[in-house]
């Protein structure tokens, strides 16, 4: 399953980057996140930062351990999580349109790695894809509101 969506934000790439990379305080930016627990902090480069995220998903609380696998300052970072028989990769990508408008794209990809996950994914993939896209859109709207207000 692959899902992607984007939003234009009236802000600078530096402010947007600061907002999306302040993982420890992301519960103050994204309404769906309930709590963040940093498990492995890093200095400088984001790669290797690992955290446990508790968020509201599909009406229930869910926890995932996530870590940053790739990053290019002011451009993008990519995370990975592994649970429930699947590998999840998400990416936040910034494209500068002008000095004060950026496009923020969020993408999510899930790959089932065991038989049970493949069966469940096959049955629910259409529902899950629509719900996941909506969740990404809400996250992007929250980030936009935060960046434009600060």
N, C-alpha and C positions, 0 to 999 in steps of 0.2 A: 504494500500500500504506500503510495506517495501522495502527499498533499502539499500545496504551496499557495501562499497568498501574500499580498503586499499592501502597503499604505504609504501615502505621502505625508511627511511631517514637516511643519513649518519650524525648523530648527537647524542647527548646524550638525555636521557629522560628529564633531567632538562631543556635543551635548548628548546626542543619541547614543554614541559609543559609551559615554560615561554611565548613562542610565541602564543600558543593556548588559554592561559588564560588572555592575555593582551587584553581583549575585547575592551577597550576604543581605542586602536590603531590598531584594526584588519583591518581597511580600508587600512592601510599601508602594510598589509601582503596579504590579499585576494583581488584579482582584481575585483571580483564581488560586493564587498561591497563599497557603495558610502559614507555612513555616519553612525556613531554610536552616539547615545545620551544616556548617562547613566541616568536612571530614579531612581534607588535605589541602591546606592553604598553599599558595605559591607566591613567589616574589617576582615582580616584573612581568614576564610573559604569562599569559593565561593558561597555556597548555599544561595540563596536569591538575588543574584546580578540580577538586572533587567535592560534591555535596549531596546531602539527602534533602529532597524536595517533597514537601507534603502539600498536595493541592486538591481542590474539589474537581473531580472528573466524573461526568455522567451521574451527578447527584450524590456521589460518595467520596469520602476521603481516600486518597491513594498516595503511596510513598514510592519514590524511585530514587535510586542512587545514580547520579549523573556525573560525568566528567568531560572536560574540554579536551578534545583531541587535536584540533587545528585552530589556528588564529592568525589573523593579520590585522594589526591595529588600524582602527577606523574603517575597516572593510568588512570583516566577517569573523565569526567564531562558530565552531561546530562542536556539538556534544554527542555523547554516546551513553546509552543505558542498556542493560541486559536484564530482562526479567520475563516471567511467564512464558518461557520458551521462545522468546523473540529478542532481536537486537533492534534498538531504536536509535536513529540518528536524526538530530535536528540541527538546523543551521539558521543563524540570523545574519543577513547580508545587507550592508548599507551601500547605496548608490547615491552619490551627490548629484543633484539636478542643477542647483545653483548654490550660492553662498549661504542661503537660508532655507533651502528646501531639499530634503533628502527622501529617498524611497527606502523604506525598511521592508525587506522580504523575509518571511519566516517559512521554512520548509520542514517537513517531517516525513520520515520514511521508516516503515516497520517491516522487518523481514523475519518470518517464522523460521525457527531452526529445529523444531521437533514436530512430530506427527500431530499431536494434539493441538498445538498452536496453529498448525497449517489447516486442520479441519475447522477449528473455530473461526479462523481468519477467512476461510472460504465461505462460510455460512453468513458471517456478519459483516463482510468487507464493505458493502455499499452503505449500510447504516453507519459503520465506524468511520468511513471516509467523510461523510457529510458532517458527522458530529465533530470529528477532529478538525475539519476546516473551520467550522464555526468557533471552536475553542481557540484556534490560532488567530482568527479575526478579532475575537474579544481581547486576547493578549495584545495584539497590535494596537487596537483602539486605546487600551489602557496606557501603553507606552507612549502613544501619540499625545494623549491628554497630559501625561506627566511631563513630557519634554516641552510641550507648548506652554505649560503653566510655570515652568521653572527656568 
